[in-house]
Amino acid sequence: MAERLILLSNDDGIKAEGLVALEGSVAPLGDVYVVAPDREKSAAGHSVTLHHPLRVEELDERHYAVDGTPTDSVILGVRELLPRRPDIVISGINRGPNMGDDVTYSGTVAAALEGTLLGIPSFAISVAEYDNIRYDGAACFAARLANLIFENGLPSDTMLNVNVPNLPEESIKGVAVTRQGKRVYKDEIIAKSDPRGRTYYWIGGADSGWKPESETDFAAFEEDKISITPLHLDLTKHPFLDELRGWDFKV
């Protein structure tokens, strides 16, 4: 039996500390290849580069830096750079949480989403902190989860989104299987003027917390637990289909 082939990517860039920690943790599980953006691409979402060519720098035979998005990196890794189709795609370890509505913006989640679209079991993993981050707990759990996926598989069109508390492994209070929570934003647009008097804008996206609901990724975070949320590619609101069919559409 061929050794398992593991593809890693992220949105923090190929030199990110979290990606290095992830590679070290999963290296005993198989042949590891890293295909990741050559610089930080946070909040890139599930964007694909279509309007200019992509360049890839081969750092060594198993590490490739892409001047594109996390999604670009996974596509190139699977379809061009790896010696065969990978057995799993792992994205991370992200610096900062990817919970609630943030999954729609996250390049980390998007890389795993692309793996799922390509029919490969995939998960994204993040540490829920931006400063003084410790990656050891998340790295250890990533290897454990990868093994569980090898043993059990994942349903088609389903990826896992994992958020790990920024705590020593012995202080993490367990694992919670969760649903996606709902973040509450305080919209903030900052307008400034450049030296030529032209206005430019920063989208602040000030965070004012989340809705206090049980069994969500946010609730697990408050309880110092690892959250695992299964995300499905089908965005259809199935319960609304029959009602929508009853509307009087006239063309």
C-alpha positions in Angstrom: 0.0 0.0 0.0 1.4 3.4 -1.0 2.2 5.8 1.8 -0.5 8.4 2.5 0.0 11.7 0.7 -0.8 14.8 2.7 -1.2 18.3 1.2 -0.9 21.3 3.5 -1.8 24.9 2.8 -2.8 28.1 4.7 -3.6 31.8 4.3 -0.8 33.2 6.5 1.9 32.4 4.0 4.3 29.5 3.5 6.7 30.7 6.2 4.0 31.1 8.9 4.8 29.5 12.2 1.5 27.7 12.4 2.1 25.9 9.1 5.6 24.9 10.2 4.1 23.4 13.4 1.4 21.6 11.4 3.9 20.1 9.1 6.0 18.8 12.0 2.9 17.2 13.7 1.6 15.3 10.6 5.0 14.3 9.1 4.9 10.8 10.8 1.5 10.1 9.1 2.8 10.1 5.5 4.5 12.1 2.7 3.8 15.7 3.3 3.8 18.4 0.6 3.3 22.1 1.3 1.7 24.4 -1.3 0.8 27.8 0.1 0.7 31.5 -0.7 4.1 33.2 -0.8 2.7 35.9 1.5 -0.2 36.5 3.9 -3.6 36.2 2.2 -5.9 36.4 5.2 -9.6 37.1 4.4 -9.0 36.1 0.8 -12.1 33.9 1.0 -12.7 31.4 -1.8 -11.1 33.6 -4.5 -9.4 32.2 -7.6 -6.9 34.1 -9.7 -8.2 34.4 -13.2 -6.9 37.7 -14.6 -3.1 37.2 -14.4 -0.8 34.2 -14.6 0.3 32.4 -11.4 4.0 31.9 -10.6 5.2 29.1 -8.3 8.6 29.0 -6.6 9.8 25.5 -5.8 11.6 26.0 -2.5 12.5 22.3 -2.4 10.9 19.1 -3.8 8.0 19.3 -1.3 7.5 23.0 -0.7 6.0 25.4 -3.2 5.3 29.1 -2.8 2.4 30.4 -4.9 1.9 34.1 -5.7 -1.9 33.6 -5.4 -4.6 32.7 -3.0 -5.1 29.7 -0.7 -7.6 28.3 -3.2 -5.1 28.7 -6.1 -2.5 26.9 -4.0 -4.7 23.8 -3.4 -5.8 23.7 -7.1 -2.2 23.8 -8.3 -1.1 21.3 -5.6 -3.7 18.7 -6.5 -3.8 19.2 -10.3 -0.2 20.0 -11.1 2.5 19.9 -8.4 2.0 16.7 -6.3 3.0 13.3 -7.7 -0.5 12.0 -7.3 -3.9 13.0 -5.8 -3.5 13.6 -2.0 -5.3 11.5 0.6 -6.1 14.6 2.7 -5.9 18.4 2.6 -5.2 20.2 5.8 -5.3 24.0 6.0 -3.7 26.0 8.9 -2.7 26.3 11.6 -4.3 29.8 11.3 -3.3 32.7 13.5 -6.7 33.7 14.9 -10.1 32.1 15.1 -12.3 31.2 12.2 -15.7 30.9 13.8 -19.3 31.9 12.9 -19.8 34.1 9.8 -16.0 34.5 9.5 -15.8 31.2 7.7 -17.2 33.0 4.6 -14.1 35.4 4.5 -11.5 33.0 5.7 -8.7 31.9 3.3 -7.9 29.1 5.7 -11.3 27.7 5.4 -11.4 28.3 1.7 -8.3 26.1 1.1 -10.0 23.2 2.9 -13.2 24.0 1.0 -11.4 23.7 -2.3 -10.0 20.3 -1.2 -13.6 19.2 -0.5 -14.8 20.5 -3.9 -12.1 18.3 -5.5 -13.4 15.3 -3.6 -10.6 15.0 -1.0 -11.2 14.8 2.7 -10.2 18.1 4.2 -10.2 20.2 7.3 -9.2 23.7 8.4 -7.6 24.3 11.8 -7.1 27.6 13.7 -5.9 28.8 17.1 -8.4 31.2 18.6 -5.9 34.0 19.4 -3.9 36.6 17.6 -1.1 37.3 20.1 1.4 35.1 22.1 0.1 32.1 20.2 1.0 28.6 21.2 0.6 26.1 18.3 1.5 22.9 20.2 -2.1 21.9 21.2 -3.5 22.6 17.8 -0.6 20.8 16.0 -1.1 17.7 18.2 -4.9 17.7 17.7 -4.4 18.1 13.9 -2.5 14.9 13.7 -5.0 13.1 15.8 -7.9 14.3 13.7 -6.1 13.4 10.5 -5.8 9.8 11.7 -9.5 9.7 12.6 -10.4 10.9 9.1 -8.1 8.2 7.6 -10.0 5.6 9.7 -13.5 6.9 9.3 -13.6 9.1 6.2 -15.9 12.2 5.8 -19.3 12.5 4.1 -19.2 13.8 0.5 -19.2 17.5 0.2 -18.4 18.0 3.9 -15.3 19.5 5.5 -14.4 20.1 9.1 -13.6 23.5 10.6 -11.6 23.3 13.8 -10.9 26.0 16.4 -8.5 25.4 19.2 -8.1 27.4 22.4 -4.8 29.2 22.9 -4.0 27.0 26.0 -1.5 24.3 27.0 -2.8 21.0 25.8 -3.4 19.9 29.4 -5.7 22.9 30.0 -8.0 22.3 27.1 -11.3 21.0 28.5 -12.3 18.6 25.7 -13.7 18.6 22.2 -17.2 19.8 21.2 -18.9 19.0 18.0 -20.6 22.3 17.2 -22.7 24.3 14.7 -21.6 27.5 13.2 -22.3 30.5 15.5 -23.4 34.0 14.6 -21.0 36.9 15.1 -22.3 40.4 15.9 -20.4 43.1 14.0 -20.2 46.8 14.7 -19.8 48.1 11.2 -17.0 50.6 11.0 -15.7 52.5 7.9 -12.7 54.7 8.4 -12.3 57.5 5.8 -8.9 59.3 5.5 -7.2 61.5 2.9 -4.0 60.8 1.1 -1.3 63.5 0.6 -3.0 64.5 -2.7 -6.4 65.1 -1.0 -8.1 62.0 -2.3 -10.2 60.0 0.0 -9.5 56.4 0.8 -11.2 53.9 3.2 -10.4 51.2 5.7 -13.1 48.7 6.4 -12.7 48.4 10.1 -15.0 45.4 10.8 -15.0 46.2 14.6 -16.0 43.1 16.5 -18.6 43.4 19.2 -19.0 39.8 20.1 -21.4 37.0 19.2 -24.9 35.8 19.8 -25.0 33.8 23.1 -26.3 30.4 21.7 -25.5 26.9 22.9 -23.7 24.2 21.0 -21.9 26.7 18.7 -18.3 27.2 18.0 -18.3 30.4 20.1 -19.9 28.5 23.0 -17.1 25.9 22.8 -14.5 28.7 22.8 -15.9 30.2 26.0 -15.7 26.7 27.6 -12.0 26.3 26.7 -12.9 23.4 24.3 -11.8 22.6 20.8 -14.7 23.1 18.4 -15.3 20.9 15.4 -17.9 22.2 12.9 -18.9 20.2 9.9 -19.4 22.5 6.9 -21.4 21.4 3.9 -20.9 22.7 0.3 -24.7 22.8 -0.4 -25.8 26.2 0.7 -29.4 25.6 -0.4 -32.0 26.5 2.2 -34.0 23.3 1.7 -36.9 24.0 4.1 -37.7 27.2 2.0 -37.8 25.4 -1.4 -41.5 24.5 -1.3 -42.6 27.9 -0.1 -40.5 29.6 -2.8 -42.1 27.3 -5.5 -45.5 28.7 -4.4 -44.6 32.3 -5.3 -46.3 33.7 -8.3 -43.4 34.1 -10.7 -44.5 35.7 -14.0 -42.1 36.1 -16.8 
